[in-house]
Amino acid sequence: MKKIAVIEGGYSLEKAVSLKSSNTIFENLDLAKFTPTKVLIDEKEWAAHDNEGKYFIDKNDFSYTKNGIKHNFDFAFIIIHGTPGEDGKLQGYFEMIGIPHSTSSSSVTSLTFQKFHCNQFLKNFGVNVAEAFLLRLEDEIDEKEILKKIGLPCFVKPTNAGSSFGITKVKSLKELTPAIKYAFSYGNEVIIEANIKGREVTNGIFRNKEGLKTLPITEIISENEYFDYEAKYNGKSKEITPADFSKEVTQKIKSLTSFIYKTLDMNGLARMDYIINKNNIPFLIEINSVPGMSKESIIPQMIKEDNKQIKNILSEIINI
């Protein structure tokens, strides 16, 4: 049987979400096919762990020793949100030592993690994205120049943080600079993005041996100003799966999801977030290359609605 490392943790504030997601993966791996072991990677240590204890990882070959016996892995299931599991760092490491993993390549995950750069890249392929302005830490903040291009209201967010950390909806000029400084506390690049009015939806996708498989679309109706951390994880939103769209609009969204996934040559489970404007045109907001898999997360809802089992999809991803 294949020995699977279920890799959890991370170096960011999304660690708590990762630990919940890893439980879903660990509990749904087919034990008739796989032998799973959780591996925690954080700023303190890299360690495999089970009910008997923890065992430090040898980073030379990603192995560990238990009771004098060395254990290697055949596959790495990366379920770290944020760095180093969603920004290409772990992917590059596994690619160097020759262990296959569950996500897109290091180059692709590095790109999708940088929201501004990814959206501008896809804009060249005809994908609709919001007007955006990029600021780096050393740049001067010219409020008038920014708002001349972006307008109000707008969203200010770090380019490389997930779970809605560091995001502010700005409604007035006086709110802009504080929001930018707040976003910079989460990273060295900040994106100011135009507000697109419409319905917020998200669409999951994965690849198996047969090709690309899109999941049902979910519409997100937040009780808050937008789909922030509280709305995502503390029940302050309504998530409707499948979203109530016509067959034509549903197919338009799913086709765009497949186009983006294929254009970027992605692998594993992914999720595309959109705003659907009044003319039923999808605007890409961002790509999640390692989407949440906790009980509160959306992908498990999509899988259930599609009359599929998480266990089977995980097997298909591992055995591709």
VENJOBEL-V917656 format. One record per backbone hydrogen bond with DSSP energy under -0.5 kcal/mol. CO is the residue of the C=O (numbers start at 1). NH is the residue of the N-H. Records with the same first field share a line. If there is no record, write none. Layout:
CO = NH / NH
This chain:
2 = 4 / 35
3 = 74 / 75
4 = 6 / 37
5 = 7 / 77
6 = 8 / 39
7 = 79
8 = 10 / 41
12 = 15
13 = 16
14 = 18
15 = 19
16 = 20
17 = 21
18 = 22
19 = 23
20 = 24
21 = 25
22 = 26
23 = 27
24 = 28
25 = 28 / 29
26 = 29
29 = 31
30 = 33 / 34
33 = 2
34 = 36
35 = 4
37 = 6
38 = 49
39 = 8 / 41
40 = 42 / 47
41 = 10
45 = 42
46 = 57
47 = 40
48 = 55
49 = 38
50 = 53
53 = 50
55 = 48
57 = 59
58 = 61 / 62 / 63
63 = 58
64 = 71
66 = 69
69 = 66
71 = 64
74 = 100
75 = 5 / 77
76 = 78 / 102
77 = 7 / 79
79 = 81
82 = 85 / 86
83 = 11
84 = 90
88 = 92
89 = 93
90 = 94
91 = 95
92 = 96
93 = 97
94 = 98 / 99
98 = 100
100 = 76
105 = 109
106 = 110
107 = 111
108 = 112
109 = 113
110 = 114
111 = 114
113 = 115
114 = 118
115 = 119
116 = 120
117 = 121
118 = 122
119 = 123
120 = 124
121 = 124
122 = 125 / 127
123 = 126
128 = 284
131 = 194
133 = 192
135 = 190
136 = 139
140 = 142
141 = 143
142 = 146
143 = 147
144 = 148
145 = 149
146 = 150
147 = 151
153 = 195
154 = 170
155 = 193
156 = 168
157 = 191
158 = 161
159 = 115
162 = 165
164 = 167
168 = 156 / 170
170 = 153 / 154
172 = 175 / 176
173 = 176 / 177
175 = 179
176 = 180
177 = 181
178 = 182
179 = 183
180 = 184
181 = 185
182 = 185
183 = 186
184 = 187
188 = 137
189 = 159
190 = 135
191 = 157 / 193
192 = 133
193 = 155
195 = 197
199 = 201 / 276
200 = 220
201 = 274
202 = 218
203 = 272
204 = 215
205 = 270
206 = 213
208 = 211
211 = 208
213 = 206
216 = 204
217 = 242 / 243
218 = 202
219 = 221 / 240
220 = 200 / 222
221 = 238
226 = 228
228 = 232
229 = 233
230 = 234 / 236
236 = 223 / 224
237 = 239
238 = 221 / 240
239 = 241
240 = 219
243 = 245
246 = 250
247 = 251
248 = 252
249 = 253
250 = 254
251 = 255
252 = 256
253 = 257
254 = 258
255 = 259
256 = 260
257 = 261
258 = 262
259 = 263
260 = 264
261 = 266
262 = 265
270 = 205
271 = 288
272 = 203
273 = 285 / 286
274 = 201
275 = 277 / 283
276 = 199
277 = 280
280 = 282
281 = 277
282 = 284
283 = 275
284 = 130
286 = 273
287 = 289
288 = 271 / 291
292 = 299
294 = 297
297 = 301
298 = 302
299 = 303
300 = 304
301 = 305
302 = 306
303 = 308
304 = 307
309 = 313
310 = 314
311 = 315
312 = 316
313 = 317
314 = 318
315 = 319
317 = 320
